[in-house]
């Protein structure tokens, strides 16, 4: 198989995740389509974060198949190319011990983007997410909300087809949550598929079109947010 040309849909077919023989997820049969904003909700321990990591290819299924739009399987070498067109932001962002500017630039350096182009795109991303005035500050000295916006800016420069978010506002105050939600909306407006784990029903209703309700490793309901919640 050649290099996959599409990331979406992401299709789960009989997927289970059972490290050491203990079933934590599945069997799961569903797909994530382009366009819709999708949230994954459920009680603590339901497997929401594990499911997100399976979607992004950070974990491999124990059984079943996960395929991208052109058929690349999560266990195949071709899926590496798929992940290059995805981005993931964690609840606690993983940041370099460098400046805000260096953190935003880092992703482009890894992709081999020419220096002049990388500088232009980094400046634009920091401006878009309200971080331009903080460019020289150490990323470790930012507030929680600023760190999340930096993580989003770093994802933005990659122009991801899919953005995965693992409870990105759970540790933030209300004002910071509003700012981060506005930043996430920028991705949707720019054509990225947004898939977000949240523990907040109100946030799910604000931020999504489609909802997956997960309980004890099983999807018990999937559909429009208004019908699921």
Secondary structure by P-SEA (a helix, b strand, c coil): cccccccccccccbbbbbcccccccccbbbbbbcccbbbbbbccccaaaaaaaaaaccccccbbbbbccccccccccaaaaaaaabbbbccccccccccaaaaaaaaaaaacccaaaaaaaaaaaaaaaccccccccccccccaaaaaaaaaaaaaaacccbbbbccccccccaaaaaaaaaaaaaaaaabbbbbbbbccaaaaaacccbbbbbccccccccccccccc
